[in-house]
């Protein structure tokens, strides 16, 4: 288990109190926005290097990319070191961080609740309950009707990697070992069925179990059986007054997002513009 968020001081403080033994990582997208704002040059070069470095699996690859960062701007290297490699680089993470590199899921849920946030607290919570119940039911239904070896998203990724692997040169060494050449580098590969080496977490049965517990509907509030000590409790008004201006409905977008063309495609893996996950240069390791 791990927690991923931006570097908001209140979140960091609360997480350390409520989940003292759970690693707390930085969202690589938010960290990149900090780099973008703080260092006003070579963004185009640094962007691809930074996201590749955050996703690197080996020390050799990480060190090679960090050398490139140092050549572009040594102050960026110092900033990333100060942030703590273990906070944003998958290689240094103390737990298996997997694909959880950004806080995109929280941002997506937040965006789905923009209009709902204006409701009174009870109505707000009821709409949230119904939304999660609807999502839970839909995802469980989709998982039960998946007949591929892996879930739909992961099967697509595996199929993409299989297609990319056809560009490699394979020279058999034994019945079970091959030498694989890709872009001038040699790798040793075992003969295998890729699906057999995929974690059970990515298979339909595990996905069904994820959504196995339904979000049950609630009866009308007039039929609730409320304990006496709860009914008698007095809820005081907040100590702080709401500011006079209208509350914001949309988050403040960083300069890097504002500068992107409106119709530009963005990568669902990294959030970068100009390409999608199928054409991403930092796609998952080839199989």
PyMOL commands that set and color helices and strands:
alter all, ss='L'
color gray80, all
select helices_A, chain A and resi 9-18+28-38+43-55+59-72+74-83+85-88+90-92+104-112+116-118+121-144+152-165+194-197+200-202+204-210+221-223+228-231+255-258
alter helices_A, ss='H'
color red, helices_A
select strands_A, chain A and resi 2-5+23-26+169-172+177-182+185-190
alter strands_A, ss='S'
color yellow, strands_A
deselect
rebuild
show_as cartoon
